[in-house]
Amino acid sequence: MTQELNSKFLVNTLVIGSETVSNIAIYKDRFENDKTYIYFCLNNSCKLPVTSVPGALQQIEYNVEKSNFNLGF
């Protein structure tokens, strides 16, 4: 999923991930074995997680439309 997201031209977007439990603050209470969640976070707040790249892109696209900025996808 990380590779698929990184293949898109996502301006000012940071894609990070972890395959194990981590003590890093951004991962706190977000890791589950055998499940992949994508969180869209903006201005110190995260939306509910989604489990697919198209779902994540919808969240990103929605926020881009609200800001009148076009990512080109």
Protein Blocks (a to p, Z undefined) as FASTA:
>chain_A
ZZmmmmpccehiacdddfbdcfbfklgopacehiacddddeehiacdddfbfklmmmmmm
mmmmmnopaehZZ
